[in-house]
């Protein structure tokens, strides 16, 4: 047994294997999984075999492993209530604006993209459904961060602020000033901060911090080519109207389920 494997629980070993696919996938050999997970080859072989039998992993003709469909099916249950409630309204947002529309929630220090409706315009993609980005580099992330309590914002700004592009704001003082402005005006923008060539605008969605959802904050946003940055704010009335419709519809559903 390797020194760094001593004392690790079975759950931590399984999670380490999943994290390997997140960082180094999608197709990996058994030895690659073992190396990146820091596990002995014998332990890796046993766990991977069990995961394959259950359907969490699958194996191709070359003997390489990838995440299995059963794991994907299980993951679809995460956020389903919020996604199912908001999907028709996200479709409306796209139809009314013609722009790529997305819904995100705060998961720790990141914006997790729960759903997205893609527009026909060519926009550099910074993330996908199920993908994550730092809060400070996205419009949805900034509007959620601005709505958090002061202690959380202070702790976030005191941490490491990754620069995804040369345009990402990483100066905590400048970010603090921007978040104060976002809180005052009720929306956030991002210009090439997550991906060069793209800009975005977002507003928050108040879900009442429902424990049934398991999320703290949510936001909807639009992504456009940078050439349309001057026209982003024209969509604000539509964004705000759709956000209120999502809130009202979710509250009605939640009330009916109680």
N, C-alpha and C positions, 0 to 999 in steps of 0.2 A: 504493500500500500504506500502511495506517495505521502510525503509529509503533509502536503497541503490538503490531503483527502482525509486525514485522521480526524475522527470526531464529527464528521459531517453526517447529517441525517439523510435518510433516503429521499425525503422531499427536496432537500437542498441540492442533491445530486441530480434529480430529475429536472429541477428548475435550471440548473447550470447547463444541462443539455439543451433545453429549450432556448436559453439565452445565446447559445452557440449558433443556432439557426437564425436568430434575430440579427446577430452581428456578422456572421460569416456565410450564411446560406446563399441560395436555397438548397443546393445539392452538396452533400458532404460524405466522405468516406468514414468508416468506423474509426480509423486512426486519427483523422482530422477532428472528429467529435471528441475523442479521448484527449487529444492534445489541448484543444481550446477549452475544454471543460475542466482540465486539471484532474482527470480521473484515470485510474489504471485501466488498461485495455480490457481486462477481464470483467471489471465492474461495468464498464461502458457497454460491453457486449451483452451482458445480462440485462441491464436496464433498457437498452435500445431494443432488444428482442421482445421484452414485455410490452414496451410502448408500441412496437410494430404489431404485435398480436392484438392489442386493444384498438388499434386504428389511429393512434396519435402520430405515428410515423409510418411512412411507406418506403419501399425499396425498389429502385429501378433495375433494368437489366444489367447495368454495370456494377451493381452492388452498392450504389450510393443511396443515402437516405435523404428524405425530405419530409416536411410536415404533412401529416395525413389529413384526409377529408373529415374524419370524425372530430378532430380537434377544431377544424374550421366550423363544423356544424355546432359544436358546443359553444364556440365563441360568439356565434350569432345571437345567443340568448342575452349576452351582455349588452345592456343599453337598449334592448328591444322595445321596452315601453316608451322610452323617449323617442327612439327612431321611428316607431310606428305612428306615434302621435304627431310628430313634426314632418314626416315625409310629404304629405299632400301640400303643406304650406311651403316647404322647400321647393317643391315643383312649381308652385305659384310664383315664388320669388324669382326663379329662373325664367318663367314665362313672361313675367312683367318687366324684367330687366335685360334679358338676353345674356346675362353674365353667369359664369360658374358660381354656384351657390353652395355653401357648406355650413354644417352644424358642428360645433366643437364643445367639449366640456373640459373643465380643469381636472387634471389627474396629477396630483402632486405639483411639481414645478413645470409641467408641460401642458400644452393644449393637445387633447386627444380628439382626432377627427372622427365623429360618429357617423356622419352621412354626408354625401356630396352629390350634386347634380351638375354634370359637366356641360358647359356651353360649347358652341361651335367655334369660338375664337381660339386661336393658338396662344395659349398662355403657359409659360414655364411652370411645371408642377413642382411644388416644394414638398407636398405630402400627398397621402392617399387615405382612403377610408381605413381606419385602424392605425394610421400613422400618428406620430407625435412630433411636435416642434416646441422649442422653448417659448415660454409666455412672452418674453420681451421682444421676440422677433416677428410676431404676427399681429394682425389687427384683432383677431378674435382673442388671442392671448392677452394683449394689452388691455382690452376692455374688461376682461374677466379679472385681471390683476388689479386694475383701478377700482374695481368694486369690492375688493377684499379689505379686511381690517388693516389698520395701519401697521400693526406688528408684523403681519404676514408680508406686506410690501417691503418693510424695512429689512426683514430677514432675507427676502428674495434678492433685493438689490445689494445686500452685503455679500452674497455668494458669487460664484463664478458666472460671468455673463458671456456666453459663447457668441462669437462673431460668425454667423453663417455666410455672410457676404461682406464685402468692404463697406456696405452701407448699413449694416446692423449697428444700432446704438448700443454701446457697451459701457458708456460713462454713466455710473449710477446717479450722479447729480442731474445730468441731462434727462435721464429716464424718469427720475422722480418728478421733475418739472413737467414732463410730458404726461405722466399718469395723473397728475393733478389737473391738467387741462382736459384729459379724457373724462375724468370724473365730473368735471364742470359742464362739458358740452354734451356728454352722453354717447359719444361714439369714438372709435379709434381708427387710425389709418396706418398703413405700412407701405413704404415705397422701396422696393428691391431689398428689403431687410431679410427675407427668408429665401428668395430666389431672384437673381438678377433678371430684369425684364418684366417683372410682375409687380402689381400694386394691389392693395386690398383695403376694404373698409368693413367695419363690423359694429354691431350693437349687442348689448347683453340681453339675455332671456332669463327672466326671474321665475325660477321653478319652486320658490319657497324653501329651498334647501331640504327637499323631501328625502327622508331616510330610505324610502322605497326605491329611489333611483340610485342611491349610493354615490351621488355627485354633489359638488358644492356650487359650481357655477357653470353656466352654459352661455353660448353666444352664437349668433348667425352672422355670416359675412359673405361678401362678394369678392371675387378675384378677377382682375382685368389686365390686359396688356398695359405696360407702362405708358404707351402712347395715349391712353385714355385717362391718365391720372387727374387731369383738370376737370373731368366730368364725374369723378367718383361720388361727390357729395350730392349730386342730383338724385341719387337712389336712396337717400336717407329716409324720406317719408315712407317709401315702400318697405325698406328694412324695418323701420319702427312699427309699421302696421302689421307686418308678418310676425314680428316678435310678440306683439300683444295677442295676436290670434293663437299662436302656439301656447302662450301662457294661459289664456282663457280656456282653450280646448283641453289642455292637460289638467287644469284645475277641475273642470267638469268631470273628466274621466276619473280623476283621483277621488273626487267626492262621491261618485257613483259606486266606486269600488269599496268604499268604507261602510 
